[in-house]
Amino acid sequence: MNQKLIMMNTLQYAWNAFTHLFYPHICAGCGNDALPEGSELCLRCIYGLPVTDFEVHADNPVEKIFAGRLQIEAAGAHCYFSKRSPIQHMLHQLKYGGNRALGHQLGIMLGTALVQSTRFNGIDLIIPMPLFAARERRRGYNQAAVLCGGIAAVTGVPVCTVLVYRAEATETQTKKNRVERWNNMQGKFWVPDDTMAKNRHLLLVDDVVTTGATLEACGSVLLKIPGVRLSVAVLCFASD
């Protein structure tokens, strides 16, 4: 029996080495091929994430974005975004590389931070920022919804993907100033049936916040639902 077990372990090791040679599993942040089992990130990238701790602080920079613009209970972003950094590589893998496992893992990290902060207690539904339907079909998924799945795994709060919709495609926000971004998003969201959300505390989730124009436009529509309270959680905070 021991000889048989040794043989099986040897064959498994050889198979793992073979598949790793032709289908390497590398870190989505830095490309390192030494990953913890079940992780899309190496330990260096996990512990090197530029964490903000915004979740535990009132009047943090994300909340200041919405001050006087959107009535929210709490808001936060888990990491700082910077160009040509591991976090940018992670976001690219999440949005364009089809790496849903990475999105789920990052969602778990965000959800853990929310749970550790008492400021996000009492959430009833998690709402992903919707993509325009044609864009979601091309991509194959909504990256915000993938993040929500990770948050739900930690919090136990259900995800609702059928509450709010994006009515039409929008131009990229990247090269627009604050006013142009706000104008670009007006009237782009709609709620066909608000029954499931009345008198509930919603958590609106997105991958990145810069000026907050997209979140504001979507959030303002959600706040028209009777009795709704709104909080916001994003993975990354990017300054202008």
Summary of the structure (lengths in Angstrom):
residues: 240
radius of gyration: 19.9
end to end distance: 63.9
largest distance: 71.8
contacts: 750
relative contact order: 0.15
helix: 44%
strand: 14%
